[in-house]
């Protein structure tokens, strides 16, 4: 199954490693460092035209991607739970 991340972007559920709230997770230095390194490596994909609310870490074939999403982490988690019931 797929999870809609916002702005017509979808990710396969099995590729998603984690969904993180930007307000709470970016308070810590390790998360800031991680996002900075990912951006420098070209792994960050911003799909949010407005204020971003979350980021989704995905992995496919050993390659990592970080999607900056306009959707709240709680919304994405709820959608992920709902799609798993149909698998």
N, C-alpha and C positions, 0 to 999 in steps of 0.2 A: 504494500500500500504506500501511498504518498501523503506527505504533509504539506499543505499550502503555507508557505512562509511569508507571503505578502507579495504585492506587485507582480502577480502572475508567475511567481517562482515556486517550484515544487521540489521536494527532496524525498528520496525513498526513506521510509522509516528505519530500515536496517542500516542506513548510512549515518543516521543522527547519533552523535555521541552525547550531546547535552544541549539544553536550552537554558540560557542564563539571562537574568534581569540586568539591564545595563546600570540602573540606579544603584543596586546593592552590590553587584559583583565587581564593578570598577572602582570601588572604594579601596580595595587592597592593591598593594604594589605588584604582587605576582601576576594578577590579572591584567593590570595596565601594561606590564612588561610583555606578557603573552600577546596581547592585542597589537602592541607596537611591533613586535617581531613578525607577527603574521602579516601586518600591513606592509612592512618592509620587504617581505618575501612575495608580495602580490597575492596573498591568500584571502584577503578581505574583499567581500563583495557587498557593497552597500545597496540594498534594495529599498531603502527608506527615503522617500522624497521629503518627508517632514521630520519631526523629532523622532529619532530611533528609540525603541523601548526595550529591545532585547537583542541578543545575538545567539546564533545557532552554530554549533561546531559540528561539522560533518567530515566523514572520511570515506574515500572510495579508492580502492586499489593502492593504499598506502599514501594517498595524497589528501591533505587536509584543506578544508575551506571553512571560512568564517563568514556567515551571512548576517549582516546587520539589518534587523527587521523592524518595521513599524508596528508590529503586533506585540502585545504584552506577552511575557513568558507564560503567564497563567492561561492565556487563550491558546497558545501553541501547545502547552502540555495537555489541556483539555481536548483539543483536536486530535492529538497523538493517541490519547487513551481511547477516544471514540473510534478512530480508524482501526485500532488493534482488535476491537470487538468484532469487526467484519472479516478479519484475516482467517 
